[in-house]
Amino acid sequence: MDRYTISLFCVVVVVLLTSCGMSAAAGFQFVTCGTVLKLIHVDINVRLHSHDVKYGSGSGQQSVTGVTHADDVNSYWVVKSRYAGQCTRGEPVQCGDIIRLQHLQTRLFLHSHHFQSPLSQNQEVSCFGDGSDTGGDEGDNWQVECSSDSWRRDDPVRFKHVATQKYLHSTGHTYGRPINGQREISAHPSPTRQNLWKAMEGIYLKPEN
């Protein structure tokens, strides 16, 4: 798929998301493989976000932040199978499953590794890959930790980075320019309230009959 086709696809999906919001698959309570969604941090009320802005330190990869604006199109993520794995579109994600989260606009994967985050000095979280569904590596794998059998849309969850065993996290540290006001997202070694997330706006795919 060339870049023009990818960009056109993203525009179409964003239009659908903007017009449908959470009404898609209304009444369906699970997050599934192929779902396109926003994730909100339970404690500080910011949505997981990325954009074509690189870190000025650490890995130099695409930065991941938290934003307060609910309508920002750069906050959509696609639920994918683990690296080099497969999942069935519409199949509910089970608690304990290993997934990847692909940033809809740039098609890079949520990633972590042994670099320090710039503000809190926790572990850096970035976006990584080559813009394809098969790009990236094992550092894109996150385990879903939740309290029921499956990941429910209205339940808080944690995402544990498989390679480093650290949790997707935010302390609320705030960036200055060029991403003024956005919050740092990092990875933290312990499960706390600061690494709880909840599914928000999106298109939730139902299992095929």
Solvent accessible surface area in square Angstrom, and as a share of the most:
residue,aa,sasa,rsa
1,M,157,0.70
2,D,90,0.47
3,R,201,0.73
4,Y,164,0.62
5,T,57,0.33
6,I,29,0.15
7,S,62,0.40
8,L,91,0.45
9,F,95,0.39
10,C,5,0.03
11,V,87,0.50
12,V,77,0.45
13,V,15,0.09
14,V,21,0.12
15,V,91,0.52
16,L,83,0.41
17,L,1,0.01
18,T,104,0.60
19,S,87,0.56
20,C,49,0.29
21,G,22,0.21
22,M,76,0.34
23,S,70,0.45
24,A,22,0.17
25,A,23,0.18
26,A,72,0.56
27,G,83,0.79
28,F,32,0.13
29,Q,86,0.38
30,F,39,0.16
31,V,0,0.00
32,T,0,0.00
33,C,9,0.06
34,G,11,0.10
35,T,0,0.00
36,V,17,0.10
37,L,0,0.00
38,K,3,0.01
39,L,0,0.00
40,I,15,0.08
41,H,1,0.00
42,V,48,0.28
43,D,61,0.32
44,I,38,0.19
45,N,97,0.50
46,V,0,0.00
47,R,18,0.06
48,L,0,0.00
49,H,5,0.02
50,S,0,0.00
51,H,18,0.08
52,D,107,0.55
53,V,49,0.28
54,K,115,0.49
55,Y,18,0.07
56,G,91,0.87
57,S,63,0.41
58,G,43,0.41
59,S,30,0.20
60,G,33,0.32
61,Q,43,0.19
62,Q,5,0.02
63,S,2,0.01
64,V,0,0.00
65,T,0,0.00
66,G,0,0.00
67,V,7,0.04
68,T,80,0.47
69,H,121,0.54
70,A,47,0.37
71,D,120,0.62
72,D,38,0.20
73,V,52,0.30
74,N,40,0.20
75,S,0,0.00
76,Y,13,0.05
77,W,0,0.00
78,V,18,0.10
79,V,1,0.01
80,K,46,0.20
81,S,14,0.09
82,R,106,0.39
83,Y,64,0.24
84,A,96,0.74
85,G,28,0.27
86,Q,179,0.79
87,C,52,0.31
88,T,88,0.51
89,R,154,0.56
90,G,0,0.00
91,E,87,0.39
92,P,31,0.20
93,V,8,0.04
94,Q,74,0.33
95,C,34,0.20
96,G,35,0.34
97,D,52,0.27
98,I,38,0.19
99,I,7,0.04
100,R,15,0.05
101,L,0,0.00
102,Q,3,0.01
103,H,0,0.00
104,L,3,0.02
105,Q,65,0.29
106,T,38,0.22
107,R,26,0.10
108,L,28,0.14
109,F,0,0.00
110,L,0,0.00
111,H,10,0.05
112,S,2,0.01
113,H,26,0.12
114,H,151,0.68
115,F,91,0.38
116,Q,115,0.51
117,S,1,0.01
118,P,45,0.28
119,L,64,0.32
120,S,25,0.16
121,Q,99,0.44
122,N,33,0.17
123,Q,8,0.03
124,E,1,0.00
125,V,0,0.00
126,S,0,0.00
127,C,1,0.01
128,F,65,0.27
129,G,27,0.26
130,D,101,0.52
131,G,16,0.16
132,S,42,0.27
133,D,59,0.31
134,T,115,0.67
135,G,7,0.07
136,G,21,0.20
137,D,54,0.28
138,E,99,0.44
139,G,10,0.10
140,D,0,0.00
141,N,1,0.01
142,W,0,0.00
143,Q,58,0.26
144,V,0,0.00
145,E,56,0.25
146,C,32,0.19
147,S,110,0.71
148,S,41,0.27
149,D,122,0.63
150,S,13,0.08
151,W,0,0.00
152,R,76,0.28
153,R,28,0.10
154,D,95,0.49
155,D,34,0.18
156,P,66,0.42
157,V,1,0.01
158,R,55,0.20
159,F,0,0.00
160,K,41,0.17
161,H,1,0.00
162,V,47,0.27
163,A,67,0.52
164,T,20,0.12
165,Q,97,0.43
166,K,56,0.24
167,Y,13,0.05
168,L,0,0.00
169,H,2,0.01
170,S,0,0.00
171,T,42,0.24
172,G,18,0.17
173,H,81,0.36
174,T,73,0.43
175,Y,24,0.09
176,G,41,0.40
177,R,225,0.82
178,P,118,0.74
179,I,20,0.10
180,N,115,0.59
181,G,40,0.38
182,Q,35,0.16
183,R,63,0.23
184,E,2,0.01
185,I,1,0.00
186,S,1,0.01
187,A,0,0.00
188,H,43,0.19
189,P,79,0.50
190,S,48,0.31
191,P,77,0.48
192,T,47,0.27
193,R,138,0.51
194,Q,62,0.27
195,N,0,0.00
196,L,30,0.15
197,W,0,0.00
198,K,68,0.29
199,A,3,0.03
200,M,49,0.22
201,E,34,0.15
202,G,0,0.00
203,I,33,0.17
204,Y,2,0.01
205,L,41,0.20
206,K,109,0.46
207,P,61,0.38
208,E,151,0.68
209,N,202,1.03
